[in-house]
Amino acid sequence: MMEEKKALRKHIAQLKGSMDASSLSAASDRLFARLEQSPRFREARTILCYYSLPDEVATHDFVERWKDKKNILLPVVKGDDLELRRYTGRHDLHTGAYHIEEPGGELFTRYDTIELALVPGVSFDAEGNRLGRGKGYYDRLLPKLATYNIGICFDFQVSPHIPCEAFDRRMNAVLTESGWLLGADC
């Protein structure tokens, strides 16, 4: 299974490498326009997101646009785990582990108040299975939450089958720039 996951990560990385930045930016904008129309998003007050790396669905404009209207939480890598902190603006970001911009604000521990989690992944399938980068951060965080989990990715990151292990947490929905792969009722 590890070799299958490794091969899939390599394949997706090659596809990402063939895409130009303006296409990925436009695809990110289309994805978030769809998300913002969903009832689950509109009703959620506290949302876990992530501050994107250059090869991920771009979240920077999204979190900036919603930071004053909703509680937007971002993860911070602390050892083998993710801590959550409220995003208050770009002024509060610093470069953390893996060159990810992370907020420096107050630690957020009221996990029961988080209604929605937007989860990045290397690849997803139509059953909501997720392939991450292989460090297990979200595999350890998501079981602590009672959130509705939406995997977000580009169309080319959708795979027919993601190999899964017992600890992998399935997404409730998967959204790409073309629409809902799973969870269209959200």
C-alpha positions as CSV (number, residue, x, y, z in Angstrom):
1,M,0.0,0.0,0.0
2,M,2.8,2.4,0.8
3,E,4.3,2.0,-2.7
4,E,0.8,2.6,-4.3
5,K,0.5,5.8,-2.2
6,K,4.0,6.9,-3.2
7,A,3.3,6.3,-6.9
8,L,0.1,8.3,-6.7
9,R,1.8,11.2,-5.0
10,K,4.5,11.2,-7.7
11,H,1.8,11.1,-10.5
12,I,-0.2,14.0,-9.0
13,A,3.1,16.0,-8.5
14,Q,3.8,15.5,-12.2
15,L,0.4,16.7,-13.2
16,K,0.7,19.8,-10.9
17,G,4.1,20.5,-12.5
18,S,2.4,20.7,-16.0
19,M,-0.1,23.3,-14.9
20,D,0.5,27.0,-15.1
21,A,0.0,29.3,-12.1
22,S,-2.8,31.4,-13.8
23,S,-4.8,28.2,-14.5
24,L,-4.5,27.0,-11.0
25,S,-5.5,30.5,-9.6
26,A,-8.6,30.6,-11.8
27,A,-9.5,27.0,-10.8
28,S,-9.1,28.0,-7.1
29,D,-11.4,31.0,-7.7
30,R,-14.1,28.8,-9.3
31,L,-13.9,26.2,-6.4
32,F,-14.4,28.9,-3.7
33,A,-17.2,30.5,-5.7
34,R,-19.0,27.2,-5.5
35,L,-18.2,26.7,-1.8
36,E,-19.4,30.1,-0.9
37,Q,-22.9,29.3,-2.4
38,S,-23.3,26.1,-0.3
39,P,-25.6,26.1,2.7
40,R,-23.1,24.4,4.9
41,F,-20.6,27.2,4.3
42,R,-23.1,30.0,4.6
43,E,-24.4,28.6,8.0
44,A,-21.0,27.8,9.5
45,R,-19.6,30.4,11.9
46,T,-16.3,28.7,12.7
47,I,-14.3,27.1,9.8
48,L,-11.0,25.3,9.8
49,C,-9.1,26.1,6.6
50,Y,-5.4,26.0,5.7
51,Y,-3.0,28.6,4.3
52,S,-2.1,27.1,1.0
53,L,1.3,26.2,-0.5
54,P,1.9,27.2,-4.1
55,D,0.8,23.7,-5.4
56,E,-2.5,23.6,-3.5
57,V,-5.9,25.1,-4.1
58,A,-5.1,28.7,-3.3
59,T,-6.8,29.8,0.0
60,H,-5.1,33.1,0.7
61,D,-7.8,35.4,-0.8
62,F,-10.6,33.2,0.6
63,V,-9.4,33.4,4.2
64,E,-8.7,37.1,3.9
65,R,-12.2,37.7,2.4
66,W,-13.9,35.9,5.3
67,K,-11.7,36.6,8.3
68,D,-14.0,39.4,9.6
69,K,-17.3,37.6,8.9
70,K,-16.5,34.1,10.2
71,N,-14.0,32.6,12.6
72,I,-11.3,31.3,10.3
73,L,-8.9,28.9,11.9
74,L,-5.6,27.8,10.5
75,P,-3.4,24.9,11.6
76,V,0.1,25.4,13.0
77,V,2.5,22.5,13.0
78,K,3.8,21.7,16.5
79,G,5.9,18.6,16.5
80,D,3.8,15.7,15.2
81,D,0.5,17.5,15.7
82,L,-1.5,20.5,14.4
83,E,-2.6,23.3,16.7
84,L,-5.3,25.6,15.6
85,R,-5.1,29.4,15.7
86,R,-7.5,32.1,14.6
87,Y,-6.6,34.0,11.4
88,T,-6.7,37.7,12.0
89,G,-4.8,38.9,8.9
90,R,-1.6,38.6,6.9
91,H,0.2,40.8,9.4
92,D,0.0,37.9,12.0
93,L,1.6,35.3,9.7
94,H,5.1,33.9,10.0
95,T,6.8,31.1,8.2
96,G,6.6,27.8,10.1
97,A,7.3,24.2,9.4
98,Y,7.5,23.1,5.8
99,H,7.6,26.8,4.7
100,I,3.9,27.1,5.5
101,E,2.6,30.5,6.6
102,E,1.1,30.1,10.0
103,P,-0.8,32.5,12.3
104,G,0.8,33.5,15.5
105,G,-2.4,34.4,17.4
106,E,-4.0,32.8,20.4
107,L,-4.3,29.0,20.6
108,F,-7.9,27.8,19.7
109,T,-9.0,24.7,21.7
110,R,-12.8,24.9,21.5
111,Y,-12.9,22.1,18.9
112,D,-16.6,21.4,19.5
113,T,-17.5,24.9,18.0
114,I,-15.9,24.2,14.7
115,E,-18.6,23.4,12.2
116,L,-16.7,23.0,8.9
117,A,-13.2,21.8,7.9
118,L,-11.7,22.5,4.5
119,V,-9.1,19.8,4.1
120,P,-6.3,19.8,1.6
121,G,-5.0,16.6,0.0
122,V,-2.8,15.3,-2.7
123,S,-5.7,13.3,-4.1
124,F,-9.3,12.3,-3.3
125,D,-11.7,9.7,-4.7
126,A,-15.5,9.7,-5.2
127,E,-15.9,7.9,-1.8
128,G,-14.3,10.7,0.1
129,N,-11.0,8.9,0.7
130,R,-8.0,11.2,1.0
131,L,-4.3,10.9,0.2
132,G,-2.3,13.4,2.2
133,R,1.4,14.2,2.0
134,G,2.3,11.3,4.2
135,K,3.0,12.9,7.6
136,G,-0.4,12.1,9.2
137,Y,-1.1,15.5,10.6
138,Y,-4.8,15.6,9.5
139,D,-5.2,11.9,10.3
140,R,-4.4,12.9,13.9
141,L,-6.4,16.1,14.0
142,L,-9.7,15.2,12.3
143,P,-10.7,12.5,14.9
144,K,-10.6,15.2,17.6
145,L,-13.2,17.3,15.7
146,A,-16.9,16.9,15.1
147,T,-16.8,18.9,11.8
148,Y,-18.3,18.4,8.4
149,N,-15.2,17.7,6.4
150,I,-14.8,18.9,2.8
151,G,-11.8,17.8,0.8
152,I,-10.8,20.5,-1.7
153,C,-8.6,19.8,-4.7
154,F,-8.2,20.5,-8.4
155,D,-10.0,18.2,-11.0
156,F,-6.7,16.5,-11.9
157,Q,-6.2,15.5,-8.3
158,V,-9.2,13.2,-8.3
159,S,-8.3,9.5,-8.5
160,P,-10.4,6.4,-9.2
161,H,-9.3,4.8,-5.9
162,I,-7.3,6.0,-2.9
163,P,-5.7,3.2,-0.9
164,C,-6.8,3.5,2.7
165,E,-5.7,2.4,6.1
166,A,-7.8,2.0,9.3
167,F,-6.8,5.4,10.7
168,D,-7.7,7.3,7.5
169,R,-10.6,9.6,7.9
170,R,-13.1,9.8,5.0
171,M,-14.3,13.2,3.9
172,N,-18.1,14.0,4.0
173,A,-17.7,15.9,0.7
174,V,-15.1,16.6,-2.0
175,L,-15.2,19.8,-4.1
176,T,-13.2,20.6,-7.2
177,E,-13.4,23.6,-9.5
178,S,-15.9,21.7,-11.6
179,G,-18.2,20.9,-8.8
180,W,-19.1,18.5,-6.0
181,L,-17.6,15.1,-6.5
182,L,-19.2,13.9,-3.2
183,G,-21.7,15.7,-1.0
184,A,-23.6,17.8,-3.6
185,D,-26.3,18.4,-1.0
186,C,-24.1,20.6,1.2
